[in-house]
């Protein structure tokens, strides 16, 4: 019985996370910005993220058009404060593999 409860809780958590998932992404394709389903993103895509956007995938920043970028990661990490993102790559020893 305990396994069934745990499985039900996990399924509920996954459904709740889906509410935060981006459905669409603004991506550069054929030298133009296009809106596509986020599920169609591939490694190497250049994605535009604006204020209030849901980030559609795990990605690396290549350019900022503002002084800083802060991301609310509470749903993923439980951190209550937003996190400052920057252009430098994450060192391998600090990377989080999931």
ABEGO torsion letter per residue (X at the ends): XAAAAAAAAAAAAAAAAAAABBABBBBBBGGBBBBBBAAABBBGBBBBBBBGBBBABBBBBABBABABBBBBAAAAAGBABBBBBBABBBBAAABBBX
